[in-house]
Amino acid sequence: MTSLPYTVDQNDLHPGGGIYEYYFERIQKKCIKLLLYIASEFADRSCAKSPFNVQSRFKMKYRVQAIIAVLFVSFASCSAVCKYLKFSPIHTYCKPPNPQCRLLDTGVEEEDKDLIVRVHNEYRDKVATGRETAAGGMPTAANMMEMVWDDELAAIAQKHAETCKFHHDCYACRQVDRFIVGQNIYMSMSYNYPEKSNWRQMIKAFYDEIEQFDKKFIKPFVFGSYGHFTQVVWAKSWRVGCGRSLYKAKGWFTSFLVCNYGPAGNMMGDEMYKAGRTCSACPSNTCCGSSCGRYGINSDYEGLCKVIDEDAFKK
């Protein structure tokens, strides 16, 4: 079996979601003007060739304009059909299926969702509590959040997995209303039909990039070849959703795994996490370890800040 974690291009940086919405609105306005111009020209030329009287020509002109107006309304309503078009006209969730991809299996099982979250949190807790000796010994984390599953992120990740194209989509192509979204992707190939998904192997491959990491880049953060690792343990990234596709390409059974994270990590100049006494800088509306008991909440991790009320937590 061959496995390939994708290395993020350091130029894949996000200039801010608003800029995409701004340019998309400009594109829509230009389209409106163009359609109205085409309607007018088409109607004028159609009427000029008409053998009917002036009154008939006017009726034909308005009918043609009405038909084109209906077409325009249908075009403009596309953004309402897929709400994510406000972020990018090529948002991953809004794209049609790839006709060249012959999918054999898709989706993430419920038990795998639990596994994905648990393995992420195990690694995050290892760093937060100072048990990680690689990279010269990682300092304890004061604000490392406990991750939870996110269905919206998973739905977009699933769409990307079903493209069967092993590369990252753009930041705007996966953005949601709540936050900018980060991403890790992974591919494994085998001659035989895989019995199960390689989620644990995938996350381990991401985390193992710690061997390339220098802890001096915790703050300020500097992007490098360890981007999968730093996204996995980015303190403020507390929601994860993943997608999976299985297809056959060039004789290989190929599994394409995608995980989206929010809020996104790997932000240049920011801090990967706040170094300090474990859980000493947890945000409000969170608890840590055994202290969660007072809220009637169980926590399996002594080093992670667990959200008490997800609806009230600032996303």
N, C-alpha and C positions, 0 to 999 in steps of 0.2 A: 504494500500500500504506500502511496505517495501522498504527503500532506504539505500544503502550502499556505501559510498565513501570509496575507497580503501586507506589504509595508506601505504605510501611508506616505503619500507625497507631501513633503513639508510645505509645498506651495498651495496645498489644498486648504487654504485658510478662509475664514468666513468674514466678509466685510460688514455684516449686519443685515438682518432679515429685511429691514425697511427698504433698503436699496433695491431689492428684487421686486417688492411690491410697487415701488415708485416707477421702475422701468416697465413693469408689466402694465400698469395703468396708462403709461405713455403709449405703449404698443396698442392697447385697446382703443385709445383715442384716435391714433393714426388709422387703425382699421376702420373705425366708424367713418372718418372723413373719406377714406378710399372707397368704401362701399357706397356711400351717398353719391360720390362723384361717378362711379361706375353706373349706378342706377340712373342718374340723370342723363349721362351720355348714351347709355343703351336705349333709354326711352326716347330721347331726341332722334337718334338715328333710326329707330324702328318706326317712329311716326313720320319721319321725313320720307321714308320709302313707302308709306301707306297710301293706297289709292283712294282712301275714304275722304270724307269731308273734314273740315277743321274740328267739328264737334267730336267726330269719331276718333280723330287723332288724339285729342285731349283725353278721351276716355281710355284709349289704349295706353297713353303715357302713364296715367295714374294707375292703371292695372299692373303695368310692368313694374312701376315703383312699389306698389303694394306687395307684389310677389317677392321682389328683392328685399323689401323690408321684413317680410316673414322669414326669409332666409337669414337675414342679419340677426333677428331676434333669436333664432335657433342657435346661431353662432355665439352670440353674447351670453346665452344661457348656459353655455358649457362650464363657465366658471362657477355657476351655482350648482351644477351637477357634481363637480369635484372641488370641494372647498379649498384644497391645497394649491390650486392654481394661482392664488394671490401671492404665494411665495415664489413660484417659478412656473412658467408655461410648460416646463418639462418635469414637473414634480413626479417622483417615482410612483406614487400611489395612483396617479392619473393616467399613466401610460397604458396602452393596450398590451396584450400578451405578445411575447416574442414568437412569431409563427415558425421560426427555425429551431425552437427548443421543444424537444419531445420529452415532456416530463413523465417520469415513472412514478414519482411519489412526492408529496409536498406536505408542509405543515410541521408543527411541533406538538408532540404528545404532552398531556397534562403532567405526567410524571417527569418529563424532560424539562418542563418549565421550572418545576421545583428544583431539579438538579442544577440547572443553569444558575438560578439565584443562589442556591446554597454554595456552589463551588466559588462563585464570585465573592460571596461574603466570607468564606473560609480564608481566601487569599487576602482580602481586605483586613480581616481581623488579625491575621498573622503579621501584617505590616503595622497595623495600629497599636498592637500590644508589644512591639519591639522584638518579636521572635524571628524576624527575618535577618539572617546574618550575611546574605549576599550583598553585593554593592558596598562592601565595607561596613555592613550593619546599618539597616534602615532605622532612623529615629522613630520613636513612638509618635502617633498621630493624635492631635487634640480634637479633631473635627471630622473624622471619617464616618460617613453615613452608611447605614445598613441599606442594602439594595432590596428593591421589590420589583415584581413583574409589572410590565406596562403593556396593556393590550394594543394601544394605539401605535406605540413604537414597534411592536411585533407585527402589526398589520402592514406597516410600511416596509419593514425588513423583509417580510414574506414576499411582497411585490418585487423587491429588488432581487431576492434569491431566485425568483421565477424568470428573471431575464436570462439566466444561464450565462451571464457575462461577468467574468471574474475581475471586477474592478469596483472602486468606490463610486457611489453616486455623489453628486455635488452637495454641499451643505444645504443650499436652498432646496434641493431636490428631495430632502428628507425632513425639512423643518416642520414643526408643529406650532400651534399658538402659544404653548406654555414656555418653550425654550428652544435654544439651538440644540441640535442633535449630533452626537458623535457616533462613530461607527468602527467596528472591527469586522473583518471578513476572513473566511477560511475555506479552503478547498481540500478535499481528499479524494483520491482516485484508486480504484481497485479493479482487478479483472473479474472478480466474483461479485454477485449482488450482495451489498452490505447488509448484515443482519440487523444492525442498529446504528443510530447516529453517534458521531464521535464528539459529543459536547464536552465531556470532561477532557478529552485529549486536546480539543480546540482551545479551551480556556487555559490549560497548562502550557500550550505552545505560546499563547499570548504572554502569560506570566513569566515564562522562562527568559523573555527578553530582558529581565532584570540583570542578567549577566552583562548586558551591554550598557547598563545605566550607571551614571555617576550621581551620587546623592546630592552633589552640590547644585544640581539642576532642579531640586525640589522647589526652590524659590531663589530667584525668579526662574520660571520654567523655561527650558530650552528644548525645542523639539528635536528628535533624533530617530535613530533606527529602532528605538525601544518604545515606539508609540502605542503598540498594543498593550504592553505592560502598564504604561502610565494611565491609559484609559481605564483599564480594569481596576486600578486602585486610586483613581482620581476622587478626592474626598467628596466633592459636591455632586458627583454623578450618582444618583441614588435610584434611578429608574432604568430598567433594562427590558428590552423586548427583542426577540430573535425570530428569524425565519429560516426555513430549510427547503431545499429542492434536491431531488435526485434525478439525474438524467444520464443518458449514454452519449458519449462523444468520442469519436475516433477509437471505438472498441473498449473504452474505459467506462465503468460505472462511476459517475462523478457526483459527489455530494458538495453542494455549495451552501455554506452556513453563514448567516449574516446576523450580527447583533448591533442594535442601535441603543445609544445611551443618552440619558438626559438628566440634568443639563450636561452639555458636551464638555469633555475634558480636553487636554492637550492645547490649552490656550496659551500662546506665547506671552511671556512676561507675567503671567498669573502664578499662583502657587499650586502645586500638585496637592499638597495638604499642609495644614498648619502643624509644624513640629512642636511637640509639647506633651505634657502629661495626658495620658489617655483619657479621652472624653471630657477634658477640661474646657473645651470650647464648642461643645455641642450647641446647635442653634435652638431657639425656643420651640416648643411643641415637640420635643424629642426626649427620650430617656436612654439610659445606657446600662446594659447588663442587668444585674440584679435589681437596680433601682426601678426598673420597669414594672416590677411586681406591684408597686403602690398604685399603678394605673390599671391593674388587672391585665397586664400584657406580659407575655413570655418572650424573653430574648435569649437566643443561644450564643450571643457574642458579647464578651465583656469589653471589647474595644470599639464597638460600633454604636453610633447615634441612631436610634430607632425612632421613626416618626410615630407619634401618638395618634394624631387625627390627620389622615391624608388629605381630606377635603379642606381643612383649615390651614394646612402647611403651605407656605409660600413656595410655589413651584419654581 
